[in-house]
């Protein structure tokens, strides 16, 4: 069954995975030739598919992947926990992204500072 909206797919996929966690599989493909992203969740009897050309949907699909990993790791997660799970996974991903960006900026800053120091040494050596 093809699902048209990202929100509907997220809801269907998470509930589907909670109910059928032992049989369900989730796949995610990017098809550069067609310039789209395709997600599929199935238990071999039922299949739900979502395709998008909107690259901004990738962020939400990453959150869905994180939620599915959490659902697989913790058997106590039920349907009532899904909204809190979505919020916590999104926050963790944002925190990780911020940390990585901060590390990149620090590395770039150190690289620029070492270039400045290196340039001074070269000038002193020429005198």
C-alpha positions in Angstrom: 0.0 0.0 0.0 1.4 3.3 -1.0 1.3 6.1 1.6 1.3 9.7 0.3 2.3 11.9 3.3 5.4 11.6 5.5 3.4 12.1 8.7 1.0 9.3 7.8 3.9 7.0 6.9 5.7 7.8 10.2 2.5 7.0 12.2 1.7 3.8 10.2 5.3 2.6 10.3 5.8 3.0 14.1 2.5 1.4 15.1 3.1 -1.4 12.6 6.6 -2.0 14.0 5.3 -2.0 17.6 2.6 -4.5 16.8 4.7 -6.8 14.6 8.3 -6.2 15.9 9.4 -9.8 15.5 8.4 -10.0 11.8 8.5 -6.4 10.5 11.4 -5.1 8.4 12.2 -1.6 7.4 14.2 -0.6 4.3 15.3 2.8 3.1 16.8 3.4 -0.4 17.9 6.5 -2.1 17.7 6.3 -5.9 20.0 9.0 -7.4 19.0 8.2 -10.9 15.3 9.0 -10.1 16.3 11.6 -7.5 14.0 10.2 -4.8 14.0 8.4 -1.5 11.9 5.2 -1.0 11.0 3.7 2.4 9.3 0.4 2.9 8.0 -1.4 5.9 6.7 -4.9 5.6 6.0 -8.2 7.5 5.8 -10.1 4.2 1.9 -10.1 4.4 1.4 -6.4 4.3 3.7 -3.7 2.8 3.6 0.1 3.2 5.7 2.2 0.9 6.5 5.9 0.9 8.4 7.7 -1.9 9.5 11.3 -1.9 11.6 13.7 -3.9 11.6 16.2 -1.1 15.0 16.0 0.5 13.7 17.7 3.7 11.8 14.5 4.4 15.1 12.8 5.0 15.4 14.3 8.5 12.1 12.8 9.5 13.0 9.5 8.0 16.2 9.5 10.0 14.1 10.0 13.2 11.9 7.1 12.1 15.0 4.9 11.7 16.1 5.9 15.2 12.7 5.1 16.6 12.6 1.7 15.0 16.1 0.9 16.5 14.8 2.0 19.9 11.6 -0.1 19.5 13.7 -3.2 18.6 16.0 -2.6 21.6 13.3 -2.2 24.2 10.3 -4.6 24.2 8.5 -2.5 26.8 7.7 0.3 24.3 4.1 0.4 23.4 1.8 2.6 21.2 1.3 5.1 24.0 5.0 5.7 24.2 5.5 6.6 20.5 5.1 10.3 20.7 7.6 10.7 23.6 9.9 8.3 21.8 9.8 10.5 18.7 10.6 13.6 20.7 13.5 12.0 22.5 15.0 10.5 19.4 14.7 13.9 17.6 16.3 15.7 20.5 19.2 13.2 20.7 19.8 13.6 16.9 19.8 17.3 17.2 22.2 17.2 20.1 24.6 14.9 18.2 24.4 17.2 15.2 25.2 20.2 17.3 28.2 18.5 18.9 29.6 17.4 15.5 29.2 20.9 14.1 30.9 22.4 17.1 33.8 19.9 16.7 34.1 20.8 13.0 34.2 24.5 13.9 36.9 24.0 16.6 39.0 21.9 14.2 38.8 24.5 11.6 39.7 27.2 14.1 42.7 25.3 15.3 43.8 24.7 11.7 43.6 28.4 11.0 45.5 29.2 14.1 48.2 26.8 13.3 48.6 28.3 9.8 49.0 31.7 11.4 51.7 30.5 13.8 53.4 28.6 11.0 53.5 31.8 8.9 55.2 33.8 11.7 57.9 31.1 12.2 58.6 31.2 8.5 59.1 35.0 8.5 61.4 34.9 11.6 63.5 32.2 10.0 64.1 34.4 6.9 65.5 37.4 8.9 
